[in-house]
Amino acid sequence: MGDTAPGDAATHVLGIDSGGSGVRVGVARTDVLGGSAGQPPSWSAPLTWSSSTPAAVGDRGIDAAGLLARVLPAARELLHEAGARRLGAVCVGAAGMATLGDDLRARLPDALADALGVRRLALAADAVTAYAGALGQRPGAVVAAGTGLIALGAVPEGSGGGPGGTEGAGGTGGAGDTSGAGSASGTGGTSGASGTSVPGSTSGVPGAGGPGGAHGPHDADAPAAHPDARRATGGWRRADGWGHLLGDCGGGAWIGRAGLEAAMRAYDGRDGGSKPLLARLEAVFGPAAGLPGKLYPRPDRPAVLASFAPEVGRCASEDPVAEAILRAAARHVAEAAEAVCPRLESSEVALTGGLFRMGAPLLTPVREELAARLPGVRVTEAAGDPLDGALCVAAALAADGLRLPRDPALLTVV
């Protein structure tokens, strides 16, 4: 990077996205970002670097020294390539920030200041950067669905939700960290807490696969809101993301497990079985009777379960059991969005994460359920991903325009 004298105007911002699927770094110009104006990312593609190896986790949580050793060389190279004269701000979005971010909070501010000369730093849960990537700083709700599922809602400052304004979100409050919308918490094959039954099945479809790392929910120890938070007009609101034993209903592992259960029912000759799904199980995993021995020893069980979700989507047009599984998943998606979406005329709902790439078999019932539960609320595709969101937050911070709610576990500025 060139001259970084304090008098120079900031020309670029840096975003870092650390999730269950790896680490990414991005650099973008400050004059083409929409973050400070409240818009979602609108820049041409930023310069990026990526690694498929996730950040290491040690006794103090996410290993700050190890993360810095990887991202600083990449950041310097990107800033040089971009011709950056002065770095205005950095946003680090990390899976597990609320529960595993102590080392990051302790070491990153000084380390980034010394290495890059930057004094403005935002540390965010990846749920927050997913929100910012999808909606910028506009009010609404984002449902992030990969292997697991979490919904996050917000009323940024100046969005018209002050005292005497319209009602806030219904449902549970207390926002949490997604811990990576594309990976998941483990499951031992036990039924989750969801009581939703797939037509024709004698048992409730179990929830599975939190979008966290391989071992737990989306920072479920983030502070729970007071019951009155359902009528609050500010702050973050969270629904689900509680891990495979308590929720993540409608996520990829949830769908995949429901599909595999229906396949095993067909194998046994029980009610609620699906012969098309049984055929897909055997095509993907081999003989049905051997599936437990292949699945249960795996440390990445939720990801394995989620890998079957596309098979459910492929069967849905001709198999009523598969169609019912996706309809039940769509209800869970809409319920989560309804629980966190602020009751403002300007609110939007954005859908993000790899699960929605399934397309019409899932998106069609999701949009129908959202229209029924949130009439008048616009449903939109996410404008960007969590790395875009980190850049959006950094740009807003550099311009003194960050309006997303501050929260000790979710979004801090140092």
N, C-alpha and C positions, 0 to 999 in steps of 0.2 A: 504494500500500500504506500502511496506517496506521502506528502507532507500532511501531518495531522495536527497542525497548530490549532489551538482553541478558537482562533478567530475565523477559521475556515468554516463555511457552511457544510453541514453534513450532506454527503452525496449518496451514500448507500446505507443499507441496513443488512443485518445478518440474522438468519433464522436457523435454528437447530431443532431437529425432530428426532427424538430417541424413543423408539417403540419396540414392541415385541418382535417385529420383523427386521429390525436393523436400525441404523443411524443415517440420517441425511442432513446435509448442510446446504443452505441456499443463500445467495446474495442477490439483492435487487436494488434498483435505484429508488431514492426517496421521492423523486418527482413524478413517478408513474404508479404510485401505490394509492389504493383507495381507503386504506385503514383509517386515516385521520378524519376522513369525511363520513365515516360510518358505513362505507360500502364494502362489500366483499372484495377479494383480490381481483384486480382487473389488468394487471400488468402482462406484458409479453413474458414468455417463459424466463424465469430467473436462471442464473448460472447455478448449477447444483453439483454436489458430490454425494455419493451414497455408498454404504457398506451393508451387506446382508447380515453381518454379525451384530447382535444386540449388545448394548452396554452391559458390562459385567456388574454383578451384584455381590457385595461382600458384607462384612459384619456391620458396616455403617450404612448399608443400603446401596444405592447406585454408586459405583466407584467413580468419583469425580476425576481423580488423576488419570485413570484409564481412558475415560471419555475425552478429557482434554488432550491427551497424547494422540488421539485419533483425529479430533475435529480441528485442532489449531493448525496443523499443517494444511489441511484441506481449506480452511477458511482463508489462510494467507494466500494460497494459490488462487482461490476464486476472487478474492479482493484485488489481487494483482491483475488477473485476467480482465476483470471488470473496469480497471482503471480508476478504482476508488481513491479519492483524495482524503476523505474523512468519513469514518464510520459513525453513524448517528446513534444507533442503539442495537441491542441484541435481544432476541427472545429465545429462550431454551424451553421447548415443550417436551416433557418426558413422561412416559408411562411409569406409574408408580410414584409420581412426585409427592403426593400427600403422605404416603407411608414410608417411602424409601428415599426421600430427597434430602435428608439432613446433610449429607456430605456435599451435595450439590450446592445447597444454600450457604454452607460454610465456606466453600472454596472457590466457587465460580466467580463471584464479584471481583475479588482481588486478582485472580488469575487472568480473567479476560481484560481487566483494566491494564494490567502489566503487559500482556501479550499484544493487545490490539488497540490500546489507548482509548477504549470505550468506557464511559462512566454511566451509561443508562442501560440497565439490564432488567428484563422481565423473566421471571421463572414461573412456568405455567404447567398445570396438568395437561395431558394430551387431550382430555375432553374439552378444555378451553381452546386449545389451538384448532381442534376439529370444528368447534363452534365458529371461531373467527374465520377459518378457511371457508366455511359454508355460507355464513351470513354477514361477515364483517362485524360491524358494531351495531347492527340493527336488532330490534327486539324479536324474539321468537323462540323456536325450539329446534334442536338438531337431534335426530336419531342416528346414532352411529351403530351400524350392524355389520359385523364380520363373522368371526366364529361365535362371538357373544353379542350382547346388545345393551346399550345404555342410551338414555335420553337426557339432554341437558337444555334447560331453558334459562333465559336471561332478559332482564330489562336494563339495558345500558343507561348511564346517566343521560338525562335530557330526552328520554324517549316518551315522556308524557305519562309516566306511571307514579307520580308523586302523590302525597296525601290528597285524598279526595278524588283520585283518578279512578280508572277502571279497575276491576277486580284482577288480582294476580292469578297465578296458576293454581289449579286444583291439584290434589294428589299430594304425595310426599315431597317434602323439601329436603334440604341437606345435600348439596351437590357433591359429587365424587369424581375421581379420576378414572378415565376409561381404561387406563393401563394398556392401551393399544387395541384399537377396534378390530384388528385383524387376527389377534390371537386369543387365547382363552384359558380359563381355569380348568383344572382337571376334573374328571368325573370317574367314579368307580362303577358306573353303570346303575347307580341307584336313582330312584325317582326323585325329581326335584319338587319344589314347593308349589309349582303351578297346578291348579286343579282343572285346567282346560282339557276337555276330553275330545278326542277325535271321533267323529261319528263312526260307529261300528266297533269301537274299541271299548274294552271293559275297564281300562285304567286311564288315569289322567296322563296327558302327554308331559313327560318330565322336562323341566328346564335343564339346560346344560350349557357349559362352555362360556365362562365369563370372558369379556374382551380384555382381561388382564393378561399378565404373563401366564406361565403354565401352571400356576399354583394357587391362584386366589382371585377374589373379586376385584372390582374397580375401586381400590382404596376405600373399602367399605367402612373404614374407621374414620373417614372424614366426618366432621361433626354433623349430627342430625339436627334438622331444624325443629323448632318448636311447632306443635300442631297448627298454630295460627299462621305458620309460614305459607299455608295453602292460600291465604288471602293477602300475602305480602305483595308489595309492588316493586321491590328491588331485590338485587342479589341474584345468586344462582339457584336453580331448582334442578333436582336430579330425580330420575326414576329408573329403577332397575340397575343393572350392572353389578348385581350382588354376588355373582359367582354361581357356579353350576348347582350348588345345593339349595340355593335360596332364590334363584331367579334367572336372569339373562334369557327371559322367555321370548321366543321368536327369533333368536339368533341362529347362526349357521349350525352350531353343534346341537341346538335344540331341534331344529328341523331334521338334521341328519340322524339324530338318535330316534326321533319319532318314525322316520322312514325305515330305519333298520329294525325297530320294534315291529312295525307292520310286516316287514319281510319275514321276521322270525315267527310271527303269528301264522303267516301263510305256511311256513315250513312245518309248524306243529299241527296245522289244521284247525287253529282256533279262530273265533270270530274276530273281525277287524283286520284280517290279514290282507296282503296285497301280493298277488302273484307277479305282477310287473316289477314291483320293488324287490321281490325275492330274486327274480332273474337278474336285476341290476346288482344286487348284493353279490351273487355268485360270480358275475362277470368282473366285478371290481376286487373282491376279497377272496374268492374261491368258495369251497363248500361251506354252506351256512353253519353246519355244526362246528366248524373250526374257527368261526369268528371270535368267540369269547377268548380262546387261547391266543389269538393274534392281537386282540384289542386291549385286554385288561393289563398286560404287562407294560404297555407303552406309556412312557411319561407324558406323551403328547396326545393323550386320548381325545381331548376336545377337538384338536385339529383333525384327527382322523375321523371323528364323527362328522365334523363340518364338511369334510371332503365328500360326504355322501349327499349333502344338501342339493347340489346341482342335479343329481340323479332323481331326486324327488321332483324338482322342477321339470325335468325332461318327461317324467311320467304323468304330470298333472293333467295334461290335455285329454288323456284317455283313461286315467285311473281315478275313480272317485275318492279313494282313500288318500292318494297323494294330493289331490286337489283340496281335500278337507284339512290335511296337515298345513298346507300353505294358507288356507283361509284362517285357521287358528293362529298361525304365526302373524298374519296381517292384523288380527284383532289385538294381539299383544303389542305390536308396533304402534298401532293407533292409541291404545290405552296409555302407553308410555308417553307418547307425544301429548295427549290430552292432559296428562298429569302435570306436565311442566310448562306448557305453552301459556305465556302471559295473555290475559284477556284484554288485548289492545287491538284497535282496528288495524294497526300497521303490522301486527305480528305475522310471521311466516313460519312455515315448517320446512326444513330441509332434510333430505335423506342422504346419508353418506356412508361409505364403507363398501367393501367388496361384495357383501351379500346381495346388495341391490343390483349388481350386474347380472343376476339371474334373469332380470327382465320381466316381461309381461306376466308369467305365471305367478310371481310374487307382487310385482308393482301394481297390477290391476286391482287385486283385492285390497292392497294397502291403501291405494287412493280412494277406493270406495269406502273403506272403514274410516279414513280420515275425514272424508266429506260428511259422513254421518255424525261423527263425534265433534268435529270442529268446523261447522258450517261457516263459510265466508272467509276462512283462513287460507291463504294461498300456499299451496304446496309446490316447492321448487327443488330443482336439483342443486346439490352443493356446488358453489362457484369454484371451490378449490379444496385441497386436502390439508392435513395438519401442518405440513411444511409451509404451504401458502398462508395458513393461519398464523404461524410463528412470524412470518415476514410482515403480515398485516399488523400484528400486535407491535412489532418492533417499529414499523413505520409510524403508527399512531403515537407511540412513546417518544420517538424522535421529534415529532411535531407538537408535543405537549397536548395531544388530543386523545389520549387513551381513556375511553369511557366505559369499558367493560368493568364489571364489579370486581373490586379487590377482595381477596379471600385468603386467609393464612395458608390453607391447604391447596388452593386452586390457582391463585394468581397473585403473586407478590412482585413489587417493584423495588429494586435496590439501587 
